[in-house]
């Protein structure tokens, strides 16, 4: 059994507070998975039921935040649960709104609910840290977390609770709110100079995938297509150096190309991203690595009917042969040169995963913008070829 604890304060007065987002998430899990009824026990309210093949006890302590550990300890003692069986959902002011991070153990960062739990059961429980943002000044924190989410924050709060509660689909979902838009972007290549080579390779191929798929996406948008081609050119000029012999010039070009890809793919993405998303959702594969391994196979699939666009890509890559096949060969060679494997089996994919991956891929949001239709059988075949 697992014990899922939502942190917060009981009563309607606190129900909408930022400090109560742990309550909100655990309540959403109960509603999404039909875990009922809620019963008064363990100095709070709890509900018990199956979740993802496990028996789970959901607990909302009624002790108020600062004494949460008393309720958690009582429930854990009753069911003879170890500290490793406890998962705590709580607000985190040091994360931007709607950001979620998971960790085991560590400090409590001034969070009195966590401090109480650590004092009663030990420190090595799992924490799901849910970002609510920081008021900017330490003296304002108390009032900030004990105030309700603003009206314009509620849509992302509701969406985030639903996403955390719905892990059964293994689908990647987009969370959007104007509140999440950055006010300032620090695009400084010096900040990327110490990025490890494998991360540079995977994220670089992710940027290349964004630009290539944006260029090929079926929606017409000449501005995005021009941006995408320039992004492809910059990556061609700099990715191998950025991975193998990083310098400021290669890092600068990769940073610019990445930003260009983010602009360009407002036009749409395609089959490669729909191949990659299920790998991350089902097997926790790094998104950039998933794109990197799949991009040669996805581009091969797209050649027929898009010959003219592939000629333009080949010309941008300065290839001797201006063809789709030459582009695919280039992608395999590039992966080899930066340490990316050619086959999915090298990153943990097994034959028994294929059918589930194909089901997830056909349900993904990216491939409807692909330049040609993709069926479930196409996805299955692509995974099998890449395996």
N, C-alpha and C positions, 0 to 999 in steps of 0.2 A: 504494500500500500504506500501511496504518496500522500503527503499532507501539503495542500495548497493553501497558503495563508495570504489574505488580502489585508493590507494595513490601512487603518483609517480611524476615525472617531465615530462612535455610534450616535444616532439621532438625526432628525431632519435638519437641525441647525447646521450640521457639518456635511450633509449629503453631497453638496455640489462643490466642496472645497478641493483645491489642488492636492492637499494632503490626503484626500480620500480616493485617489485614483486606483490604489490597490484594491479597495472595496469594489470599485466600479468594474475592474477587470475580472475579479473572481465572480462577481454577480453575473457578468456577461458569459463567463464560462459555464456557469450553472444553467443559464437560460438556453445557450446554444446547444448544450448536450443533454438537456432535460434531466439534470441532476436535482432531484427534489425528494422529500420536502425539506425545508429549512427547519431545524429544531434548536431550541434553546439548551445548550450544554457547553461544557468546557469554557465557562465564563464568556460566552459569546453565542453566536448562532453557527450551525454547521449543517452540511448536507453531504451525503455519501452516494457514490455511484461509479459506474465504469467510464473510463476515458482512455481511448487509444490502447486498449488491451490491459490497462492497469486499473486497480481499484483506487479511487481517489477520495480523500476527505477534504472538503472545502470548508475553510474556517474564517469567519469574520470576528475577530476578538471584540468583546464588548467592554473591555477594561480601559478604554481610551488608549491613544497611541503610546504614551510613555510607559504603560504597563503591559504591552502586548505580549511580552515573554511569559507572563503567568498563564495566559490562555493557551499559548503554543505548547508550553511545557506540560500542561495537564492533558491536552489531546495526545501529544507524543507519548507520554507515559501510559495512558490508557491503552493505546494500540501497540505499545512496545516498539516504537519507531526510533531509528537512529537519526542523528543530525543530518546525515546524507539523504534522508527520505523527505526532508522539509524543503519546500520551495516558497519563497516569500516574494510577493508582488508589492512594490512600493514606489512612491514618488521620488524623483531624483532631480534636485535643483541644478546639479552640475552637468546635466544633459539638456540639450536644446529641446524645445517642445516637440513631442511625438517621436523622439529618438528612443530606441529600446536597446539595452545592453544586458547580457546575462553573464554572471560570474559566480564562482564558488568561493566563499570565505572573503577575506580582506577586511579593511577597516569599515567603520560605520559612518564616517564622514559627517559626524554631527547629527545623524538621524536617530532620534530618541527611541523610535520603535525598534530599529535594528539593535541599538545598544541594549535594550531590555531583553530581546530574544537571545542575543549572544550571552548575556549574563545568566540566563536560565537554562539554555540547552547547549551552549558552545557556539563556536564561530563559523564552523565549516558547512553551513547550509547554503543552498543555492538562492541567489537573489536575481529577480527580474526587475531591473532598474528602468523606470519609465520616466522619461524626461518631461519636466513641466516648466523648465526655464528658470532663470535667476532674475530677481528684481534689479540686480546691478549693485546694490549696496547691502552689506551684511546686516545692518540694523533693520532693514526692511523685510528680511526673510520670514520672520515669524508671522507678520501680518499677511505677507504674500501667500504663504502656503495655507493659511487658515481663511483665505478668501475664496469665493467661488471662481471657477473658470469664467472668463469673460464670454459674452454672447457669441463673439466671432471665433472663439476657441472651441466651442462645443461641437461643431461638426467633426473636427479632427479627433476630439476625445472619443466621441461615439464610434467613429470609424476605427480608431486604434484599438479600442476595447473589442470590437467585433473581429478584427484581424487576429489579435492575440488569442481570442476564444476559438477561432476556426482554423485549426491546424490539420483537420482531416483531409481537406482538399489538396494539400501540398501545392497550391497555386500561388505564384507571385502576384501580389496585388500592389496597386499604386495608391499611395496616400498623398493627397494634395490639399493644400489650403494656402491662401495668400499669406497667412501668418508664417508659413515655412519658407517663404522666399527670402534669400539672403539680402541684407541691406548693403553689405560690403563684401567683396571677394578679393582675397589676397592671392593673386596669381603670381607667386614669386618662385622662380625655378630653384633658388637656393634652398627652399624648404623641401625640395625633392631629391637633393643630391645624395642623401644617405639612404634612400629607398633601396631595399635589397633587390638583387638582380631578378629573382623569380617573381617578385611582386611587380617590378618594372616591366618584365616581359608580359605577364598576364594582363596588367592594366593597359599596357601599350597596345596589345592585340584587341582588347576591349574597345579602345578608342578607334582602332582601324575598322573594327566591325561596325561601330556606330556610323562612321563615315561611308563605308561601302554600302551598308544596307540602306542608309538614307538616300544615297545617290540612286540606288536601284528601285526604291519604294515606288509604288505605282501612282501615288498622288502627284500631279504636276506641281513643281515649285522650283523654277529656275534659280532663284536666289540660294535656296538650300543646296541645290545640286552643285552650284559653283563653289560654295563654302566646303561641301563634302570633298570635292576633287582636290581643293587646296589642302585640306586636312590629310588626305591620302598621300599627297606629295610630300608634306612635311614629315609624316611618319616614315615613309620610304627613305627619306634623307637621314633620319635620326634614330630610329628605334634600336638598330643593332648597336650603335655606339652607346646609346643611353643604357643598354643592358650590360654590354661587355667592357666598354671603356668610357664611363660616364664623364661628361664635361658640361660646362654651363650652356654651350650652344645646343647640344643634343637635348639636354633637359628642357631648355627653353622652347625648342621646336615641338617637343612632345607635349608640353603643357599647353601651348597654343593649339595644337592639333586636337587635343582632348576637348578644349573649350569649343572648338569649331564643330566637333562631332556632336556635342550636346545641343548646339544650335541647329545643326543640320537635321538631326533625327526628329525634330518637331514635324518633319515631313512624313515620318514613319520609319518602322524597322521591318523585320521580315523573318524568314524561316530560321536563320541562325539563332536569333534570340529566342525563338520558340523551341528550338532544340536545347538551348542552354538553360533557360529558366527551370525546367523540371529537374535538371541535374543538381541545381542549387537547392531547390525545395525538397527533393527526395533524399539526396545524398550529401547535402551540405558542401557541394563543390564550389570553390571560389568562382564567382561569376565571370571574371575575365578569363580564367583558365578554361571554363566551359565554352565560352565563345571561341577562344583560340583553337581548341581542338576541333570544334565543329565547323569553323568558317570555310575551310577548303571544300568540305562536303556540301555545305549549303550553297556555296558559290557554283560548284559543279552542277547542282540541281537547277540553278537559275539561268544557266547559259542559254539554253534553247529559248528563242523568242526575245532575248535581250542582247543579241550579238553586238549591236551598235554601241550599246552602253559599255559592254565589256571591252570593246576596242578602245574607248575613251579612257577606261581605267588602266588598260595595258599601256597606253601612250603616257599617261600620268606617271606610271611606274617605270617608264623608260625601258620597256621590254623589247627585245628584238622582234618577237612575234606579237602582233596586236590581235590577240584572240582570248576568249574566255579560258581555254585550256592553258594558255601561258600564264594567265592570272592565277589559276588554281595551282599550277606547278610552283609559281613564285611564293604562294602562301605556305605550301609545304616546306619549301626551302627556308623561308623566313622563320617558321616555327623551329626547324632544326638548328638554325644559327643562334637562336636565343633560348634554347633548352626546353622547348615545349614539345611534349610527345605527340605523335601522329594518331594514336589510337586511344579510344575511351577506356579500354581495359587497363591502361597504364595509370588511370586516375580513379580507379576503384569501381568502374561500371562492370556489371556482370550480365550474362545472357538473360538471367531471370528477371532483370530490371527492365528489359526492353518493352514489354507490353504495358507496364505501368507508365514508363516514360512516354510512350506513344500516346496514351490516353491523356496525360497531362499536357503534352505538346499541342494536341489538336484543340484543347480547351484554352490555350494561351492566347493572350490579347495581341501579340505582335504579328503573327503570320497573316492576318487579313490584309495588311499593307504590303505583303510580298508581291513582286511583280507578276507572279503566276500562282494559281491556287495550289494549296497543299492539303492532301488528304491524310487520314490516319495511317493508311498503308504507306504513303510516302514517308511519313515520319518514322515508321517502323523500319522501312528499308534504309533510310539514312542512318539511323542508329546502328543497324546491323552492319552496314558498310564501314562505319567508323569504329566499331567495336574491336 
